[in-house]
Amino acid sequence: SRDQLTVSFGTGEITGVFVHDIVCLGDQKEKPGPAVATSGTSMLQASVKKTISVDFVELNEDEDNNTKHGCLYMRFNTAIEMTDDPFENFGFDGILGLGLRSLSQAPPFNLVESGAKEGAWYGDDHRLKMFGVFLAVSDFEHSEITFGGYKPEHITAGEQISWNKVYDGHLGHWQLAVKSITADGVRLPFCDDGTCRAVVDTGTSLLAVPSSLGRDLISRLRHKEKAPGCGGDLPTLEIELENFTVVLGPTDIARPESVPNLQDEPVAVPKQTNSTSTCMPMLMFLNLPDPFSPKTLILGEPVLQKYYTIFDALAPRIGFATARHVQPKRSASVS
């Protein structure tokens, strides 16, 4: 039998077999529109449930030298079984893991490490293991990932990159320390014990929080609609990192509380004269298992849309700067 590996994500699970092939990066033939999350999914690798041990040999130089610029010879998993939830709802072909080296089954499975080693992209020694993530918010732009550095044109003019140290890098996740959390101007005691962490994850559709924190946040951030759609700057959610504070307003995370149900199933909402007049934060309640801290948040798409995010595997560290978009993100509304 072939060597297999079963991976459990924040939501969902995949079993696959080991394969190796040439992987090439390049422009997309069709530019996808902006991501619009209507439900919470997380491709954060939570655990590897079982593996069949295998020895990995170094790729021979002849195979390596046959790859052109922008391509690399690497190993990955081909899925043979996956859970319906959430994969039946996805249109993409695979999961591009961008975790740190220690999260990979072996070094040849890590895209950033393999690409930097094989010269798949250009960059000086300090930026070879760096990549920048830009997520679109309108049809006038497209999402983009840049390997071997980052693109300053995705950063708002006058903004400086704020770098934050990655903690517990041996676990393989892009994990930062969280100093405090403030909701609607009130600093919460949740992080006062110093154990709060935040994983920055490109595969998580919403802001994910522990359930014990989520209830408090929803209570404090639920608000009356001030104009058509859940827009505006207040109330805000502030997540204070070591050298940067993530600030999310209603335009970033709020949605109308009552949304028509296409299956005509009953929807429980508070009694109100206008069922679309209340906005609430779109949060995913996710309690991560050990070895994560029980007070771990996941900074997903809403954060990556608002801030151009640069991951540096050499340090390791993460940099944030307000993203430059062609036009502002539209607030959510019921049409």
Residue pairs with C-beta under 8 A, 6 or more apart in sequence:
1 52
2 17
2 18
3 17
3 18
3 51
3 52
3 53
3 54
4 15
4 16
4 17
4 18
4 50
4 51
4 52
4 80
5 15
5 16
5 18
5 48
5 50
5 51
5 52
5 77
5 105
6 13
6 14
6 15
6 16
6 48
6 49
6 50
6 51
7 13
7 14
7 15
7 16
7 45
7 47
7 48
7 49
7 77
8 45
8 46
8 47
8 48
8 49
9 42
9 43
9 44
9 45
9 46
9 203
10 41
10 42
10 43
10 44
10 46
10 204
10 208
10 286
10 288
10 298
11 40
11 41
11 42
11 43
11 85
11 86
11 286
12 41
12 43
12 82
12 83
12 85
12 86
12 87
13 49
13 82
13 83
14 77
14 79
14 81
14 82
14 83
14 87
14 95
15 79
15 80
15 81
15 82
16 77
16 78
16 79
16 80
17 77
17 78
17 80
18 54
18 75
18 76
18 77
19 75
19 76
19 77
19 78
20 59
20 73
20 74
20 75
20 76
20 108
21 73
21 74
21 76
22 67
22 71
22 72
22 73
23 71
23 72
23 73
23 74
23 76
23 111
24 68
24 70
24 71
25 70
25 71
25 115
25 120
25 121
25 147
26 70
28 142
31 142
32 136
32 142
32 143
33 136
33 139
34 135
34 136
34 137
34 138
34 139
34 141
34 143
34 305
35 135
35 136
35 143
35 205
35 301
35 305
37 205
37 206
37 282
37 301
37 302
39 86
39 205
40 204
40 205
40 206
40 208
40 282
40 283
40 284
40 286
41 86
41 89
41 204
41 205
42 201
42 203
42 204
42 205
42 208
42 284
42 286
42 298
42 300
43 95
43 201
43 203
43 204
44 173
44 199
44 201
44 203
44 204
44 288
44 298
45 97
45 99
45 103
45 172
45 173
46 288
46 289
46 292
47 289
48 105
51 105
56 75
56 106
56 107
56 108
59 73
59 108
63 73
64 73
64 118
67 73
67 118
67 120
69 119
69 120
69 121
70 120
70 121
71 120
72 111
72 114
72 115
72 118
72 120
73 114
73 118
74 108
74 109
74 111
74 114
74 115
75 106
75 108
75 109
76 94
76 109
77 109
79 94
95 203
96 111
97 103
97 104
97 109
97 110
97 111
98 111
98 112
98 131
98 202
98 311
99 110
99 172
99 173
99 174
100 166
100 169
100 172
100 173
100 174
100 313
100 316
101 107
101 110
101 112
101 113
101 172
101 313
102 169
102 170
102 171
102 172
103 110
103 171
103 172
103 173
104 110
104 113
104 172
107 113
107 114
108 114
112 129
112 131
112 147
112 313
113 129
113 313
114 120
115 121
115 147
116 123
116 128
116 129
116 148
120 147
121 128
121 147
121 148
122 148
123 130
123 147
123 148
123 149
126 314
127 148
127 149
127 312
128 148
128 314
129 312
129 313
129 314
130 147
130 148
130 149
130 150
130 310
130 311
130 312
130 313
130 314
131 145
131 146
131 147
131 148
131 149
131 150
131 310
131 311
132 145
132 146
132 149
132 150
132 151
132 154
132 308
132 309
132 310
132 311
133 144
133 145
133 202
133 304
133 308
133 309
133 310
133 311
134 143
134 144
134 145
134 146
134 151
134 154
134 308
134 323
135 143
135 301
135 304
135 305
135 323
136 142
136 143
136 305
136 325
137 305
137 325
137 327
137 328
137 329
137 330
138 325
138 326
138 327
138 329
138 330
140 326
140 327
141 325
141 326
144 151
144 154
150 308
150 310
150 319
153 324
154 308
154 323
154 324
155 161
155 308
155 321
155 322
155 323
155 324
156 321
156 322
156 323
156 324
157 324
159 321
159 322
160 321
161 310
161 319
161 320
161 321
162 243
162 244
162 319
162 320
162 321
163 243
163 312
163 315
163 317
163 318
163 319
164 176
164 177
164 241
164 242
164 243
164 244
164 317
164 318
164 319
164 320
165 176
165 177
165 242
165 315
165 316
165 317
166 174
166 175
166 176
166 315
166 316
166 317
166 318
167 175
167 176
167 177
167 197
168 175
168 197
168 291
169 175
169 316
171 291
171 292
173 199
173 201
174 199
174 200
174 201
174 311
174 316
174 318
175 197
175 198
175 199
175 200
175 296
176 197
176 198
176 199
176 200
176 241
176 242
176 318
177 196
177 197
177 198
177 241
177 242
178 191
178 196
178 197
178 198
178 239
178 240
178 241
178 295
178 297
179 191
179 196
179 240
179 241
179 242
180 187
180 188
180 191
180 192
180 238
180 240
181 187
181 188
181 190
181 191
181 196
181 213
181 237
181 238
181 239
181 240
182 188
182 236
182 237
182 238
182 240
183 216
183 217
183 220
183 221
183 235
183 236
183 237
183 238
184 220
184 221
184 234
184 235
184 236
185 235
185 236
186 220
188 213
188 216
190 196
190 212
190 213
190 216
190 295
191 295
193 295
195 293
195 294
195 295
196 293
196 295
196 296
196 297
197 292
197 293
197 295
197 296
197 297
198 239
198 241
198 296
198 297
198 298
198 299
199 292
199 296
199 297
199 298
199 299
200 298
200 299
200 303
200 304
200 309
200 311
200 318
201 298
201 299
201 300
202 300
202 304
203 300
204 284
204 298
204 299
204 300
204 301
205 284
205 300
205 301
206 253
206 282
206 283
206 284
206 300
206 301
206 302
207 237
207 248
207 253
207 281
207 282
207 283
207 284
207 297
207 298
207 299
207 300
207 302
207 303
208 283
208 284
208 285
208 286
208 297
208 298
208 300
209 217
209 283
209 284
209 285
209 286
209 297
209 298
210 285
210 286
210 287
210 294
210 295
210 296
210 297
211 285
211 286
211 287
213 295
213 297
214 283
214 285
217 237
217 281
217 283
218 280
218 281
218 283
220 235
221 235
221 237
221 253
221 254
221 280
221 281
222 257
222 278
222 279
222 280
222 281
223 234
223 235
223 250
223 254
223 278
223 279
224 277
224 278
224 279
225 256
225 276
225 277
225 278
225 279
226 232
228 333
229 330
229 331
229 332
229 333
230 250
230 251
230 254
230 255
230 256
230 279
230 331
230 332
230 333
231 250
231 251
231 330
231 331
232 249
232 250
232 251
232 331
233 249
233 250
233 251
234 249
234 250
235 249
235 250
236 247
236 248
236 249
237 247
237 248
237 249
237 253
237 281
238 245
238 246
238 247
238 248
239 245
239 246
239 248
239 297
239 299
244 320
246 299
246 303
246 306
246 307
246 320
248 302
248 303
248 306
250 279
250 331
251 328
251 329
251 330
251 331
252 302
252 305
252 306
252 329
253 281
253 282
253 283
253 302
254 279
254 280
254 281
254 282
254 331
254 332
255 279
255 280
255 281
255 282
255 332
256 276
256 278
256 279
256 332
256 333
256 334
257 269
257 270
257 275
257 276
257 278
257 279
257 280
258 267
258 269
258 275
258 276
258 278
258 334
259 267
259 334
260 334
261 267
269 275
269 278
270 278
272 278
276 333
276 334
282 302
284 298
284 300
286 298
287 294
288 294
288 296
303 309
305 323
305 329
306 322
306 323
306 329
307 320
307 321
307 322
307 323
308 320
308 321
308 322
308 323
308 324
309 318
309 319
309 320
310 318
310 319
310 320
310 321
311 318
312 318
312 319
